[in-house]
Amino acid sequence: MKDYRAYLLDQDGHIFSAHGFDAVDDEEALQKATRLVDGHDVEIWQLARKVGQIKAAID
């Protein structure tokens, strides 16, 4: 298991919340992070490496 962090971003792209979690690999980390998308973009990091970003759906 690897340590990951998901950062929730406000409308200006600033971090307003962070969640740490474990995942086997990047794919699982991205899947887990999709649960945190609730009107805000989410960046996923593994240590100093950016794994990806999930954009919030625009209504």
Number of C-alpha atoms within 10 A of each C-alpha: 8 12 14 24 20 26 21 24 20 14 9 6 12 10 15 9 11 13 12 12 14 14 16 11 13 16 12 11 23 21 12 15 23 17 9 17 16 12 15 18 21 28 22 25 20 20 11 7 9 12 17 17 17 17 15 15 10 6 4
